[in-house]
Amino acid sequence: MSEWLKRPYKVVYIHVSEDDLKKRLALRQEKEKRADDDLDAIALRFERFKEHTVPAIEFFRKEGTLVEVSGEHPIEDVHVAVMQALKLV
């Protein structure tokens, strides 16, 4: 086992549904006209997330170091949830 895996650590995964993310990105695209928020770019980001990030999430879940927090709430509530999940408050 790698040395860094022996140290106590937590990995925070702020989960937001794909539908909610698509809505948020569409709103941001509408307001900010960002080129990286067009439908093709969004689809590519979700594809890359599933390809690269989901396996990492599963790895840390199996290791017992993953802390999952819902990101489908106001920013302040998500912050509090992360702090509580990490037992920092």
Residue pairs with C-beta under 8 A, 6 or more apart in sequence:
5 63
9 65
10 65
10 66
10 67
10 85
10 86
11 60
11 65
11 66
11 67
12 67
12 69
12 82
12 85
12 86
13 57
13 60
13 66
13 67
13 68
13 69
14 69
14 70
14 71
14 78
14 82
15 68
15 69
15 70
15 71
15 72
16 24
16 70
16 71
16 72
17 72
18 46
20 72
21 46
22 42
25 37
25 42
26 37
28 34
28 37
29 37
29 38
35 41
57 66
60 66
67 82
67 85
67 86
68 85
69 78
69 81
69 82
69 85
70 78
70 81
71 78
73 81
80 89
83 89
